[in-house]
């Protein structure tokens, strides 16, 4: 059973007990939050050294740190150093966003060394193997997701809410689509004139996730890349689809959280958080930043800390850190430390 299925049967798992102890709450309270989908415990059955973390509106606000290699820099020792620094300074989860060589080797090493939940964005590996967005196939998609799940990935960002009919809305923006995963899916749909393959095969992805107890992190492929695009029709059209998919995942017994923006003016943060909570039926909201100004390149860790404080206050369950290298390049170990701090 997944943590969600166990909680529905009123079974207090070892992971629920561990989270309750960490949060200084009762196991019964954690069980109720997980059963109702207001909290998740990303805990892949293959991640053997995991110290479970609870992510939910009624739990402590968590921090995620992104690490990973690129085609320009690919040294596994550096990524493990980033992992150690992130955990040392307080990260509750990490995401391996590697896009360079030896993705399996990097992923296995990070999972082996990380007691914190590990997340990935599988479409990055699909893109690397396919070469072009339009050459990603359903077979490749499912193979990559299954492989990463079998390696112990605890949660995966799946860009399944960006639909074909949303692309024209994004094209009227100042900055269009800034999410890499969202852009890959948009290109795939435009070239094939077909609906998002993640959306079309959501049930099959749920089956894989349930098998290993991988949690969905429903990706925001239409997150705004500047304040001018914040809270627009494109962003909320995608959010409405994510709300539908939250219910589908829960019906399949799979844990789910929802990703959010992005660049958001201070006065719109509360509205964004409350809107997600309502549309997505209380599913944990995992936000990038938010970054509250477009003109802080080199200091985006500070801009996002301001937005993150407000987001957490209004109900965000997890904040994705932003480093001083945001918008500029690949973060080095010092950037990782500064981002978490």
Sine and cosine of phi, psi and omega as CSV:
sin_phi,cos_phi,sin_psi,cos_psi,sin_omega,cos_omega
0.00,0.00,0.50,-0.86,0.16,-0.99
-0.97,0.22,0.21,-0.98,0.07,-1.00
-0.85,0.53,-0.60,0.80,0.01,-1.00
-0.90,0.43,-0.72,0.69,-0.01,-1.00
-0.91,0.42,-0.64,0.77,0.02,-1.00
-0.90,0.44,-0.69,0.72,-0.02,-1.00
-0.89,0.45,-0.62,0.78,0.02,-1.00
-0.89,0.45,-0.51,0.86,0.02,-1.00
-1.00,0.03,0.12,0.99,0.02,-1.00
0.90,0.44,0.54,0.84,0.06,-1.00
-0.99,-0.11,0.87,-0.49,0.03,-1.00
-1.00,0.08,0.97,-0.26,-0.04,-1.00
-0.98,0.19,0.21,-0.98,0.07,-1.00
-0.88,0.48,-0.56,0.83,0.01,-1.00
-0.93,0.35,-0.64,0.77,0.05,-1.00
-0.90,0.44,-0.67,0.74,0.05,-1.00
-0.87,0.48,-0.68,0.73,-0.02,-1.00
-0.90,0.43,-0.69,0.72,0.01,-1.00
-0.90,0.43,-0.66,0.75,0.01,-1.00
-0.87,0.50,-0.66,0.75,0.02,-1.00
-0.91,0.41,-0.69,0.72,0.01,-1.00
-0.90,0.44,-0.67,0.75,-0.06,-1.00
-0.99,0.14,-0.15,0.99,-0.08,-1.00
0.85,0.52,0.71,0.70,0.06,-1.00
-0.79,-0.61,0.16,-0.99,-0.01,-1.00
-0.99,0.16,0.51,-0.86,0.08,-1.00
-0.84,0.54,-0.56,0.83,0.00,-1.00
-0.90,0.43,-0.60,0.80,0.02,-1.00
-0.92,0.38,-0.71,0.71,0.02,-1.00
-0.88,0.47,-0.68,0.73,0.02,-1.00
-0.84,0.54,-0.70,0.71,-0.02,-1.00
-0.90,0.43,-0.67,0.74,-0.01,-1.00
-0.90,0.43,-0.66,0.75,0.01,-1.00
-0.92,0.38,-0.69,0.72,-0.03,-1.00
-0.87,0.50,-0.57,0.82,-0.03,-1.00
-1.00,-0.02,-0.02,1.00,0.06,-1.00
0.99,0.13,0.08,1.00,0.03,-1.00
-0.98,0.18,-0.24,0.97,0.06,-1.00
-0.64,-0.77,0.49,-0.87,0.11,-0.99
-0.78,-0.63,0.40,-0.91,0.09,-1.00
-0.81,-0.59,1.00,0.00,-0.01,-1.00
-0.89,0.45,0.92,-0.39,-0.11,-0.99
-0.47,-0.88,0.98,0.20,0.05,-1.00
-0.86,0.51,0.72,-0.70,-0.04,-1.00
-0.90,0.43,-0.26,0.97,0.01,-1.00
-1.00,-0.05,-0.14,0.99,0.02,-1.00
-1.00,0.01,1.00,-0.02,-0.25,-0.97
-0.97,0.23,-0.45,0.89,-0.03,-1.00
-0.98,-0.20,0.39,0.92,-0.09,-1.00
-0.95,0.30,0.71,-0.70,0.26,-0.97
-0.98,-0.21,0.95,-0.30,-0.17,-0.99
-0.86,0.50,0.58,-0.81,0.07,-1.00
-0.82,-0.58,0.66,-0.75,0.06,-1.00
-0.99,-0.12,0.70,-0.71,0.00,-1.00
-0.85,-0.53,0.90,-0.43,-0.04,-1.00
-0.10,-0.99,0.31,-0.95,-0.11,-0.99
-0.90,0.44,-0.50,0.87,-0.03,-1.00
-0.99,-0.15,0.22,0.97,0.07,-1.00
-0.92,-0.40,0.10,-1.00,0.05,-1.00
-0.86,0.51,0.62,-0.78,0.05,-1.00
-0.93,0.37,0.78,-0.62,-0.09,-1.00
-0.99,-0.16,0.28,-0.96,0.03,-1.00
-0.84,-0.54,0.74,-0.67,0.13,-0.99
-0.95,-0.32,0.64,-0.77,0.07,-1.00
-0.90,-0.44,0.78,-0.63,0.06,-1.00
-1.00,0.01,0.74,-0.68,0.12,-0.99
-0.72,-0.70,-0.05,-1.00,0.06,-1.00
0.73,-0.68,0.38,-0.92,-0.05,-1.00
-1.00,0.05,0.02,-1.00,0.09,-1.00
-0.61,-0.79,0.06,-1.00,0.04,-1.00
-0.93,0.38,-0.31,0.95,-0.02,-1.00
-1.00,-0.03,-0.44,0.90,-0.03,-1.00
-0.58,-0.82,0.86,-0.51,-0.09,-1.00
-0.59,-0.81,0.98,0.17,0.02,-1.00
-0.81,-0.59,0.91,-0.42,-0.13,-0.99
-0.90,0.44,-0.54,0.84,0.02,-1.00
-0.88,0.47,-0.60,0.80,0.01,-1.00
-0.92,0.39,-0.66,0.75,-0.01,-1.00
-0.92,0.39,-0.59,0.81,0.06,-1.00
-0.94,0.34,-0.53,0.85,0.10,-0.99
-0.90,0.44,-0.67,0.74,0.05,-1.00
-0.88,0.48,-0.67,0.74,0.02,-1.00
-0.85,0.52,-0.74,0.67,-0.02,-1.00
-0.88,0.47,-0.68,0.74,0.01,-1.00
-0.91,0.42,-0.68,0.73,0.00,-1.00
-0.86,0.50,-0.71,0.70,-0.01,-1.00
-0.94,0.35,-0.62,0.78,0.01,-1.00
-0.86,0.51,-0.65,0.76,-0.09,-1.00
-1.00,-0.07,0.09,1.00,0.23,-0.97
0.87,-0.49,0.15,0.99,0.05,-1.00
-0.92,0.40,0.64,-0.76,0.00,-1.00
-0.99,-0.13,-0.31,0.95,0.01,-1.00
-0.47,-0.88,0.35,-0.94,0.06,-1.00
-0.72,-0.70,0.49,-0.87,0.10,-0.99
-0.87,-0.50,0.76,-0.65,0.09,-1.00
-1.00,-0.03,0.97,-0.24,-0.04,-1.00
-0.97,-0.23,0.54,0.84,-0.05,-1.00
-0.86,0.52,0.64,-0.77,0.03,-1.00
-0.74,-0.68,0.14,0.99,-0.05,-1.00
-0.98,-0.18,-0.63,-0.78,-0.06,-1.00
-1.00,0.07,0.31,-0.95,0.12,-0.99
0.79,0.61,0.78,0.63,-0.03,-1.00
-0.87,0.48,-0.64,0.77,0.00,-1.00
-0.90,0.45,-0.66,0.75,0.00,-1.00
-0.90,0.44,-0.70,0.71,0.02,-1.00
-0.89,0.45,-0.71,0.71,-0.06,-1.00
-0.90,0.44,-0.73,0.68,-0.01,-1.00
-0.87,0.49,-0.65,0.76,-0.02,-1.00
-0.91,0.41,-0.68,0.74,-0.02,-1.00
-0.92,0.40,-0.70,0.72,0.02,-1.00
-0.89,0.46,-0.67,0.74,-0.01,-1.00
-0.88,0.47,-0.61,0.79,-0.09,-1.00
-1.00,-0.02,-0.21,0.98,-0.12,-0.99
-0.99,-0.16,0.88,-0.47,0.15,-0.99
-0.98,0.19,-0.21,0.98,0.02,-1.00
-1.00,0.03,0.43,-0.90,0.06,-1.00
-0.84,0.55,0.63,-0.78,-0.02,-1.00
-0.90,-0.43,0.75,-0.66,0.04,-1.00
-0.90,-0.44,0.32,-0.95,0.05,-1.00
-0.61,-0.79,0.17,-0.99,0.15,-0.99
-0.85,-0.52,1.00,-0.04,-0.15,-0.99
-0.84,0.54,-0.46,0.89,-0.05,-1.00
-0.90,0.44,-0.38,0.93,0.06,-1.00
-0.89,0.45,-0.70,0.72,0.02,-1.00
-0.94,0.34,-0.60,0.80,0.05,-1.00
-0.86,0.52,-0.69,0.72,-0.01,-1.00
-0.90,0.44,-0.65,0.76,-0.02,-1.00
-0.89,0.45,-0.67,0.74,-0.03,-1.00
-0.97,0.23,-0.59,0.81,-0.03,-1.00
-0.97,0.22,-0.53,0.85,-0.03,-1.00
1.00,-0.02,-0.68,0.74,0.03,-1.00
-0.74,-0.67,0.52,-0.85,-0.02,-1.00
-0.83,0.55,-0.68,0.73,-0.07,-1.00
-0.93,0.35,-0.22,0.98,-0.01,-1.00
-1.00,-0.05,0.02,1.00,0.10,-0.99
-0.94,0.34,0.78,-0.63,-0.01,-1.00
-0.94,-0.35,0.28,-0.96,0.06,-1.00
-0.87,0.49,-0.67,0.74,0.00,-1.00
-0.86,0.51,-0.74,0.68,0.02,-1.00
-0.89,0.46,-0.69,0.72,-0.01,-1.00
-0.83,0.55,-0.78,0.63,-0.05,-1.00
-0.93,0.36,-0.58,0.81,0.03,-1.00
-0.90,0.44,-0.70,0.72,-0.01,-1.00
-0.91,0.41,-0.69,0.72,0.00,-1.00
-0.89,0.45,-0.69,0.72,0.02,-1.00
-0.90,0.44,-0.68,0.73,-0.03,-1.00
-0.89,0.46,-0.74,0.67,-0.02,-1.00
-0.90,0.43,-0.61,0.79,0.05,-1.00
-0.89,0.45,-0.67,0.74,-0.02,-1.00
-0.93,0.37,-0.35,0.94,0.04,-1.00
-0.99,0.12,-0.22,0.98,0.08,-1.00
0.93,-0.38,0.23,0.97,0.03,-1.00
-0.91,0.41,0.75,-0.66,-0.12,-0.99
-1.00,0.04,-0.55,0.83,0.06,-1.00
-0.55,-0.83,0.53,-0.85,-0.04,-1.00
-0.76,-0.65,0.68,-0.73,0.13,-0.99
-0.99,0.15,0.88,-0.48,0.02,-1.00
-0.87,-0.49,0.88,-0.48,-0.06,-1.00
-1.00,0.06,0.96,0.27,-0.12,-0.99
-0.96,-0.29,0.00,1.00,-0.04,-1.00
-0.99,-0.14,-0.23,0.97,0.04,-1.00
-0.99,0.14,0.95,-0.32,-0.06,-1.00
-0.98,-0.22,0.24,-0.97,-0.06,-1.00
-0.84,0.54,-0.63,0.78,-0.04,-1.00
-0.96,0.30,-0.17,0.99,0.01,-1.00
-1.00,0.06,-0.32,0.95,-0.10,-1.00
-0.86,0.51,-0.70,0.71,0.04,-1.00
-0.86,0.51,-0.56,0.83,0.05,-1.00
-0.89,0.45,-0.66,0.75,-0.01,-1.00
-0.94,0.35,-0.51,0.86,-0.06,-1.00
-0.95,0.31,-0.26,0.97,0.05,-1.00
-1.00,0.02,0.02,1.00,-0.02,-1.00
-0.98,0.21,0.24,-0.97,0.11,-0.99
-0.93,0.36,-0.63,0.77,-0.05,-1.00
-0.87,-0.49,0.15,0.99,0.10,-1.00
0.86,0.51,-0.71,-0.70,-0.02,-1.00
-0.98,-0.21,0.89,-0.45,-0.03,-1.00
-0.97,-0.22,-0.24,0.97,0.07,-1.00
-0.95,0.31,0.78,-0.62,0.01,-1.00
-0.89,0.45,-0.73,0.69,0.03,-1.00
-0.89,0.46,-0.64,0.77,0.03,-1.00
-0.90,0.44,-0.65,0.76,0.01,-1.00
-0.92,0.40,-0.64,0.77,0.03,-1.00
-0.88,0.47,-0.71,0.71,0.00,-1.00
-0.92,0.38,-0.62,0.78,0.02,-1.00
-0.89,0.46,-0.66,0.75,0.03,-1.00
-0.91,0.41,-0.66,0.75,0.02,-1.00
-0.86,0.51,-0.73,0.69,-0.03,-1.00
-0.92,0.40,-0.64,0.76,-0.02,-1.00
-0.91,0.42,-0.64,0.77,-0.04,-1.00
-0.96,0.30,-0.57,0.82,-0.06,-1.00
-0.99,-0.14,-0.19,0.98,-0.09,-1.00
0.79,0.61,0.68,0.73,0.01,-1.00
-0.77,-0.64,0.24,-0.97,-0.01,-1.00
-0.96,0.28,0.40,-0.92,0.03,-1.00
-0.73,0.69,0.84,-0.55,-0.07,-1.00
-0.94,0.34,-0.45,0.89,0.09,-1.00
-0.91,0.41,-0.66,0.75,0.01,-1.00
-0.92,0.40,-0.70,0.72,-0.04,-1.00
-0.92,0.39,-0.43,0.90,-0.04,-1.00
-0.89,-0.46,0.51,0.86,-0.06,-1.00
-0.87,0.49,-0.62,0.79,-0.01,-1.00
-0.89,0.46,-0.64,0.77,0.01,-1.00
-0.93,0.36,-0.58,0.81,0.07,-1.00
-0.91,0.41,-0.65,0.76,0.05,-1.00
-0.85,0.53,-0.65,0.76,0.00,-1.00
-0.88,0.48,-0.67,0.74,0.03,-1.00
-0.92,0.40,-0.71,0.70,-0.03,-1.00
-0.88,0.47,-0.65,0.76,-0.01,-1.00
-0.91,0.42,-0.60,0.80,-0.03,-1.00
-0.87,0.50,-0.62,0.78,-0.06,-1.00
-0.95,-0.32,-0.05,1.00,-0.16,-0.99
0.85,0.53,0.81,0.59,0.16,-0.99
-1.00,0.03,0.66,-0.75,0.03,-1.00
-1.00,-0.07,0.63,-0.78,0.14,-0.99
-0.96,0.27,0.68,-0.73,0.31,-0.95
-0.89,-0.46,1.00,-0.06,-0.12,-0.99
-0.92,0.40,0.91,-0.41,-0.17,-0.99
-0.96,0.27,0.57,-0.82,0.05,-1.00
-0.99,-0.17,0.99,0.13,-0.02,-1.00
-0.92,0.40,-0.26,0.96,0.00,-1.00
-0.92,-0.40,0.50,0.87,0.06,-1.00
-0.90,0.43,0.58,-0.82,-0.03,-1.00
-0.95,0.31,0.66,-0.75,0.01,-1.00
-0.99,-0.16,0.01,1.00,0.08,-1.00
-0.38,-0.93,0.28,-0.96,-0.06,-1.00
-0.89,0.46,-0.53,0.85,-0.03,-1.00
-0.89,0.45,-0.43,0.90,-0.04,-1.00
-0.99,-0.12,-0.04,1.00,-0.09,-1.00
-0.92,0.39,0.59,-0.81,0.13,-0.99
0.85,0.53,0.61,0.79,-0.04,-1.00
-0.99,-0.12,-0.02,-1.00,-0.05,-1.00
-0.89,0.46,-0.62,0.78,-0.02,-1.00
-0.89,0.46,-0.74,0.67,-0.02,-1.00
-0.86,0.51,-0.72,0.69,-0.08,-1.00
-0.99,0.17,-0.39,0.92,0.11,-0.99
-0.90,0.44,-0.68,0.73,0.06,-1.00
-0.91,0.42,-0.67,0.74,-0.01,-1.00
-0.86,0.51,-0.62,0.79,0.03,-1.00
-0.88,0.47,-0.63,0.78,0.05,-1.00
-0.92,0.40,-0.66,0.75,0.02,-1.00
-0.88,0.48,-0.57,0.82,0.07,-1.00
-0.87,0.49,-0.64,0.77,0.05,-1.00
-0.91,0.41,-0.66,0.75,-0.06,-1.00
-0.95,0.31,-0.47,0.88,0.10,-0.99
-0.84,0.54,-0.73,0.69,-0.01,-1.00
-0.91,0.41,-0.64,0.77,0.02,-1.00
-0.90,0.44,-0.69,0.73,0.02,-1.00
-0.89,0.46,-0.71,0.70,0.00,-1.00
-0.88,0.47,-0.65,0.76,0.02,-1.00
-0.89,0.46,-0.49,0.87,0.02,-1.00
-0.99,0.11,0.00,1.00,0.01,-1.00
0.99,0.15,0.32,0.95,-0.08,-1.00
-0.95,-0.30,0.70,-0.71,0.02,-1.00
-0.95,0.32,0.52,-0.85,-0.09,-1.00
-0.48,-0.88,0.69,-0.73,0.21,-0.98
-0.80,-0.60,0.17,-0.99,-0.13,-0.99
-0.80,-0.59,0.72,-0.70,0.01,-1.00
-1.00,0.02,0.50,-0.87,-0.03,-1.00
-0.65,-0.76,0.05,-1.00,-0.13,-0.99
-0.92,0.40,0.40,-0.92,0.40,0.92
0.93,-0.36,-0.32,-0.95,0.10,-0.99
-1.00,0.05,0.90,-0.43,-0.06,-1.00
-0.64,-0.77,0.79,-0.62,0.09,-1.00
-0.87,0.49,0.51,-0.86,-0.03,-1.00
-0.79,0.61,-0.67,0.74,-0.10,-0.99
-0.96,0.28,-0.08,1.00,0.01,-1.00
-0.94,-0.34,-0.01,1.00,-0.06,-1.00
-0.91,0.40,-0.75,0.66,-0.02,-1.00
-0.85,0.53,-0.71,0.71,0.00,-1.00
-0.88,0.48,-0.67,0.74,-0.01,-1.00
-0.89,0.46,-0.70,0.72,-0.02,-1.00
-0.91,0.42,-0.74,0.67,-0.05,-1.00
-0.92,0.40,-0.55,0.83,0.03,-1.00
-0.91,0.41,-0.68,0.73,0.02,-1.00
-0.90,0.44,-0.71,0.71,-0.03,-1.00
-0.86,0.52,-0.64,0.77,0.00,-1.00
-0.95,0.31,-0.78,0.63,-0.07,-1.00
-0.92,0.40,-0.59,0.80,-0.08,-1.00
-0.99,-0.17,0.33,0.94,0.14,-0.99
0.79,0.61,0.71,0.70,0.09,-1.00
0.98,0.20,0.12,0.99,0.04,-1.00
-0.87,0.49,0.62,-0.78,0.00,-1.00
-0.82,0.58,0.69,-0.73,-0.02,-1.00
-0.97,-0.24,0.81,-0.59,-0.08,-1.00
-0.89,-0.45,0.96,-0.29,-0.17,-0.99
-0.94,-0.35,0.55,-0.84,0.08,-1.00
-1.00,0.01,0.98,-0.20,-0.06,-1.00
1.00,-0.02,-0.96,-0.27,-0.13,0.99
-0.93,0.37,0.46,-0.89,0.06,-1.00
-1.00,0.02,0.82,-0.57,-0.19,-0.98
-0.99,-0.13,0.06,1.00,0.09,-1.00
-0.47,-0.88,0.46,-0.89,0.00,-1.00
-1.00,-0.02,-0.07,1.00,-0.19,-0.98
-0.88,-0.48,0.65,0.76,-0.01,-1.00
-0.85,-0.52,0.48,0.88,-0.01,-1.00
-0.79,0.61,0.77,-0.64,-0.09,-1.00
1.00,-0.05,-0.31,0.95,0.01,-1.00
-0.77,-0.63,0.38,0.93,-0.06,-1.00
-0.92,0.39,-0.36,0.93,0.08,-1.00
-0.90,0.43,-0.53,0.85,0.02,-1.00
-0.98,0.21,-0.71,0.70,0.03,-1.00
-0.86,0.52,-0.63,0.78,-0.02,-1.00
-0.97,0.22,-0.45,0.89,0.06,-1.00
-0.92,0.40,-0.59,0.81,0.07,-1.00
-0.90,0.44,-0.77,0.63,0.02,-1.00
-0.90,0.44,-0.62,0.78,0.00,-1.00
-0.90,0.43,-0.60,0.80,0.03,-1.00
-0.88,0.48,-0.69,0.73,0.01,-1.00
-0.94,0.34,-0.64,0.77,0.00,-1.00
-0.89,0.46,-0.71,0.70,0.03,-1.00
-0.88,0.47,-0.65,0.76,0.01,-1.00
-0.88,0.48,-0.62,0.79,-0.08,-1.00
-1.00,0.00,-0.02,1.00,0.15,-0.99
0.80,-0.60,0.08,1.00,0.09,-1.00
-0.90,0.43,0.64,-0.77,-0.07,-1.00
-1.00,-0.03,-0.50,0.87,0.02,-1.00
-0.54,-0.84,0.63,-0.78,0.03,-1.00
-0.94,-0.35,0.79,-0.61,0.13,-0.99
-0.99,0.12,0.84,-0.54,-0.04,-1.00
-0.90,0.44,0.38,-0.92,0.12,-0.99
-0.81,-0.59,0.72,-0.70,-0.05,-1.00
-0.98,-0.21,0.19,-0.98,0.08,-1.00
-0.87,0.50,-0.31,0.95,-0.02,-1.00
-1.00,0.08,-0.09,1.00,0.02,-1.00
-0.80,0.61,0.72,-0.70,-0.04,-1.00
0.96,0.29,-0.09,1.00,-0.11,-0.99
-0.90,-0.44,-0.62,0.78,-0.07,-1.00
0.10,-1.00,-0.13,-0.99,0.01,-1.00
-0.96,0.30,0.78,-0.63,-0.01,-1.00
-0.93,0.37,0.68,-0.73,0.10,-0.99
-1.00,-0.04,0.06,-1.00,-0.04,-1.00
-0.81,0.59,-0.63,0.77,0.01,-1.00
-0.91,0.40,-0.60,0.80,0.08,-1.00
-0.88,0.47,-0.65,0.76,0.02,-1.00
-0.87,0.49,-0.74,0.68,0.02,-1.00
-0.85,0.52,-0.75,0.66,-0.03,-1.00
-0.89,0.45,-0.62,0.79,-0.01,-1.00
-0.90,0.43,-0.70,0.72,0.02,-1.00
-0.92,0.39,-0.70,0.72,0.01,-1.00
-0.87,0.50,0.00,0.00,0.00,0.00
